[in-house]
Amino acid sequence: MIEGKTITFIGLNYAPEDTAIGLYSTQMVDALVAAGAYVNVVTAMPYYPQWKIQKPYDTAENYLAEKNETINVYRYKQYVPATPTFLKRVFHILSFTYGSWRNLQKIKKTDLVISIIPFTTSAYLGGRHAHKHQVPHWIHIQDFEFDAALQSGVSGGSKKQVFKQLFKIEKSILDKASTVSTISHLMIKKLQSKTKTSTYYLPNWIDPDSFQIDDSRENHTYLQSKKFKLLYSGNVGDKQDWEFFLAFAKAIPSQHFEIIIVGAGSRMQWLKENVQLDNVHYHDPVPYADLPWLLSSADAHFLFQKEDVIDTVMPSKLLGMMASGKPSLVLGNAASEVRNVLEDSSGGVYTSDYTVEGAVATLLNWKEHPDVPHQVGMQARSYVKKHFSRSQILDQWIDQLASLVP
């Protein structure tokens, strides 16, 4: 049991961020507290996915402590680049690492340390903190940041030797942990090639009950069109193939389809400048509480991944897309675990054919035969309810943590 234990939780993203890693880290901490633990969270000022520190934190001091009976949050005002380049991302990482190192000095007692990657430096700090207090260290990997940088081209070809050294450092950090978890089976396989430390499959999850399928409810205000509404909601970043989307958006019949992009990220400005079509509309992210309504209001979802992004990440947005009861059109590498999930569930179409004609043909078929996307969407919803329920996954994780803590 972890009841009464004090836990240090280190991660870049945390509440009030309510998307992607910030959402899952917050819900992990909530699960720890629900199990009776006291948690010290070492994190940054909220900035994602806008890449801008949110109000009112933008005017706060460099170090900020937020405390209540069961959670102490220690924040540092990290450097946040408005346009993330490779070098600026390095400064971003170093800034957070420096502030977190100082914040960790304020924590005098801990029974367990949990670190979230990215950043790998969080796990480095977590390892030092755990060694200092002679307690177990659990590392959870949401994204293999070094591999992802290489695959997405962020690092640039001239920096391969630098990354060779970074992978050595990564291995050293992982080898010193008590347990390392990650979010997909392919990522577990990659993890086992990096370290001999015990691994644990800890997938991201969904709250199925928050998606109440009700055809009588009016659509979200972003999706009022009478056309077939195709939605992308989430981070607009480097892993998605926006060049393919540009060709796709131009090819899709504008008189029949409307494309809605809801999100923020490093590629959003590029997207707005390069895809200026009458049937493509852009909106800021919605609050987490409104996300089920937004996703359920679409007729279909799309996710176009770059071909060389395979085992570094499992897109968390996929679970929301599937839970909405609407079908998904996903483009990506044939070896991706997303393909396995979609095919096992029969909850969408996964293709590795990077030709626009095939993607457009799928959408035309769904529009002309509405019973097909309805059935596909219901199959997707049923699958995530069975395999990715929040309570089931987090309860099992808490049991695993309890086995580490004396």
SVG drawing of the C-alpha trace seen along z (x, -y; Angstrom):
<svg xmlns="http://www.w3.org/2000/svg" viewBox="-33 -40 63 47">
<polyline fill="none" stroke="black" stroke-width="0.4" points="0.0,0.0 1.1,-3.6 -1.3,-5.1 0.6,-7.5 3.7,-7.5 5.3,-10.6 6.0,-10.6 8.1,-12.9 6.7,-13.4 8.9,-15.1 7.5,-16.1 7.5,-19.1 3.8,-19.1 1.1,-19.3 -2.2,-21.0 -3.6,-23.4 -2.4,-21.9 -5.2,-19.6 -4.0,-18.1 -1.5,-15.4 1.2,-14.6 0.0,-17.3 -3.4,-15.7 -2.0,-12.2 0.5,-13.4 -2.2,-15.3 -4.4,-12.2 -1.5,-10.0 -1.0,-12.4 -4.7,-12.4 -4.6,-8.5 -1.7,-8.6 -3.6,-11.0 -6.8,-8.9 -4.7,-6.0 -3.7,-7.9 -0.3,-9.3 1.2,-12.7 2.7,-14.1 5.4,-16.7 5.2,-17.7 8.2,-19.3 7.1,-20.9 7.2,-23.9 4.9,-26.8 2.1,-25.7 2.9,-26.5 1.7,-23.7 0.5,-23.4 0.6,-27.1 4.4,-27.3 3.7,-30.3 3.4,-30.5 -0.2,-30.8 -1.8,-33.5 -1.5,-34.2 1.8,-32.3 3.4,-34.5 3.7,-37.3 4.7,-35.0 8.1,-34.9 10.7,-32.4 9.9,-30.0 6.4,-29.3 5.0,-26.9 1.3,-25.9 0.3,-23.8 -2.7,-22.0 -3.2,-19.1 -2.1,-16.3 -0.2,-18.0 2.7,-20.4 3.5,-21.8 6.9,-23.4 7.2,-25.3 10.0,-27.0 9.5,-29.6 11.3,-27.9 12.5,-29.4 9.8,-28.8 10.7,-29.5 7.8,-30.9 9.2,-29.1 11.0,-25.9 14.2,-25.1 16.7,-22.4 18.9,-24.9 16.0,-26.6 14.6,-23.3 18.0,-22.5 17.8,-25.8 14.2,-24.9 15.4,-21.6 18.3,-23.1 16.2,-25.8 13.6,-23.4 16.4,-21.1 18.1,-23.9 15.0,-25.1 13.8,-21.6 17.2,-20.7 16.8,-23.7 13.2,-22.9 14.1,-19.3 16.4,-20.7 13.2,-21.9 11.9,-18.3 13.4,-16.8 11.5,-13.4 10.3,-10.9 9.5,-7.2 9.3,-6.9 10.3,-9.0 8.4,-9.0 9.9,-10.8 8.2,-11.5 10.1,-11.5 10.1,-13.8 12.4,-15.2 15.1,-12.6 16.7,-15.2 13.7,-14.8 14.6,-11.1 18.3,-12.1 17.1,-14.4 14.8,-11.7 17.6,-9.2 19.7,-11.6 16.8,-12.4 16.0,-8.7 19.7,-7.8 20.0,-10.6 17.0,-9.3 17.7,-5.6 14.2,-5.0 12.9,-3.3 12.7,-5.3 10.0,-4.7 10.5,-6.2 7.5,-6.6 8.2,-7.3 5.5,-9.1 7.8,-9.8 11.4,-8.7 12.4,-12.3 15.9,-11.6 14.5,-9.0 11.6,-11.2 13.9,-14.2 15.9,-12.1 12.8,-10.7 11.0,-14.0 14.1,-15.8 14.3,-18.3 17.9,-17.4 19.3,-17.8 21.6,-15.3 24.8,-17.0 24.0,-16.2 23.9,-12.4 27.2,-12.1 25.7,-14.3 22.7,-11.9 25.0,-8.9 26.3,-10.3 22.8,-11.2 21.6,-7.6 24.5,-6.5 23.4,-8.9 19.8,-7.8 20.8,-4.1 22.8,-5.0 19.7,-6.8 17.3,-4.0 19.7,-1.3 19.7,-2.9 15.9,-3.0 13.8,-0.4 11.1,-0.1 10.6,-1.8 7.2,-2.0 6.0,-3.2 2.7,-3.5 2.7,-1.0 3.9,2.5 6.3,1.3 7.7,-1.2 8.2,1.5 10.1,3.5 12.3,0.4 12.7,-0.2 14.0,3.4 16.6,2.7 17.8,-0.3 18.0,1.2 17.8,4.3 15.8,2.6 12.3,4.2 9.7,2.7 6.0,2.2 3.2,1.6 1.3,-1.5 -0.8,-2.8 -2.5,-6.1 -6.2,-5.9 -9.6,-7.4 -12.6,-8.2 -15.3,-6.4 -18.2,-7.6 -17.3,-11.3 -18.3,-10.5 -22.1,-10.2 -23.2,-9.5 -26.4,-11.5 -27.5,-12.1 -30.1,-14.6 -27.5,-17.0 -26.6,-20.0 -23.1,-19.9 -20.2,-21.8 -20.1,-25.4 -17.0,-24.6 -18.8,-21.9 -22.1,-23.5 -21.6,-22.8 -24.1,-20.7 -21.2,-19.2 -19.4,-16.0 -17.2,-17.3 -13.6,-16.0 -11.8,-16.9 -8.3,-17.0 -8.0,-18.0 -4.6,-18.1 -1.1,-19.3 -0.1,-20.6 3.5,-19.5 6.5,-17.9 5.3,-14.3 2.3,-14.9 2.7,-15.0 1.3,-18.4 2.7,-18.5 0.5,-15.4 -2.4,-17.2 -1.9,-20.2 -2.2,-18.0 -5.2,-16.2 -7.0,-19.4 -6.7,-20.7 -7.9,-17.4 -11.0,-16.8 -14.3,-18.0 -14.9,-21.3 -18.7,-21.3 -19.1,-18.1 -16.5,-18.2 -15.4,-20.7 -12.1,-20.2 -11.8,-21.6 -8.4,-21.9 -8.6,-22.5 -5.3,-22.9 -2.0,-24.7 1.6,-23.8 4.9,-24.6 3.5,-24.0 0.2,-25.8 1.4,-29.1 2.9,-27.2 -0.4,-25.4 -2.4,-28.6 -0.1,-30.3 0.0,-27.3 -3.5,-25.9 -5.9,-28.8 -9.0,-27.1 -12.6,-28.0 -13.5,-24.7 -10.6,-24.5 -11.1,-26.2 -8.8,-26.7 -9.8,-27.1 -8.0,-27.3 -8.0,-24.2 -11.2,-23.7 -11.2,-23.1 -10.8,-19.4 -14.4,-19.3 -15.6,-20.2 -13.4,-17.7 -15.9,-14.8 -18.6,-17.2 -16.2,-18.4 -15.0,-15.0 -18.4,-13.5 -19.7,-16.3 -17.5,-15.3 -18.4,-12.9 -14.9,-11.5 -11.4,-12.1 -8.1,-12.1 -4.5,-11.7 -1.6,-11.9 1.7,-10.7 5.0,-11.0 6.2,-7.8 9.4,-7.6 7.6,-8.0 7.1,-4.4 7.8,-3.4 8.7,-6.6 5.2,-7.6 1.6,-6.3 -0.7,-9.3 -2.9,-9.8 -5.4,-11.7 -6.3,-8.4 -8.2,-7.2 -10.4,-10.3 -11.1,-9.9 -12.2,-6.3 -14.2,-7.0 -16.2,-9.6 -18.0,-6.8 -16.8,-8.3 -14.5,-6.6 -10.8,-7.6 -8.7,-7.8 -5.1,-7.4 -2.0,-7.5 1.3,-6.2 4.1,-3.6 2.9,0.0 4.8,1.0 3.1,-1.5 1.1,-0.3 -1.7,-2.6 -2.3,-0.3 -2.6,2.6 -5.1,0.8 -7.3,-0.4 -7.3,3.0 -7.9,5.0 -10.9,2.7 -12.2,2.4 -12.6,-1.2 -11.2,-3.0 -9.0,-2.9 -5.3,-2.8 -3.2,-3.2 0.5,-3.4 -0.3,-4.5 1.0,-8.0 -1.2,-8.9 -4.0,-11.4 -6.3,-9.5 -6.7,-6.6 -7.4,-8.9 -10.0,-10.9 -11.7,-7.7 -12.2,-6.5 -13.9,-9.7 -16.1,-9.6 -17.2,-6.1 -18.0,-7.1 -20.1,-10.1 -22.0,-8.0 -22.7,-5.1 -23.4,-6.6 -24.2,-3.3 -20.5,-2.2 -18.9,-5.1 -21.5,-4.7 -20.7,-1.0 -17.0,-1.6 -17.3,-4.4 -19.3,-2.2 -16.7,0.6 -13.9,-1.9 -15.8,-3.1 -16.4,0.4 -12.8,1.3 -11.4,-1.6 -13.9,-1.1 -12.7,2.5 -8.9,2.0 -8.1,-1.7 -10.4,-2.5 -8.8,-5.0 -9.8,-3.4 -8.6,0.1 -5.2,-1.1 -4.4,-3.4 -5.6,-0.9 -3.2,1.7 -0.4,-0.9 -0.9,-1.8 -0.7,1.9 2.7,2.1 4.0,-1.0 2.9,0.5 5.1,3.6 8.2,1.3 7.5,-0.7 8.3,1.1"/>
</svg>
